[in-house]
Amino acid sequence: MPKLLFKLYGVPEDEIDDVRELCETHEFTVYETEVGRWGIGLAAIWLRDESQHDAAKAVLEEYQRARYENAQEDRAKIAQLSIAEGLYVKFKQDPNQFMLTLIGMAAILGLTLYPFLSI
């Protein structure tokens, strides 16, 4: 009897491709189902041979753990870039446009707050 291996709903295409490739390299006998015309089906990858289920789950858990760690590393790299560094980079790229943008923002802020400051 087939066993559900991996649901495809809301999963990025690159992850689906990786799971397909893992199934091929480990020679798991799988098939895919789609949602269908009215959206009442289950888009998933199913394992045909129930005896392969434990091995397939172990491979998928290892893959997902590695993918999670990679995502956390990428997130940490992005977090290291502070806003001040981003502003400095923008200023170095085009100082004139940067200064004009700052002046425009100050003008909008001044015009917005003027009625409240003159009370």
Secondary structure, DSSP 8 states (H G I E B T S, - for coil): --EEEEE-TT--HHHHHHHHHHHHHTT--EEEE---TTS-S--EEEES-GGGHHHHHHHHHHHHHHHHHHHHHHHHHHHHS-HHHHHHHHHHH-HHHHHHHHHHHHHHHHHHHHHHH--
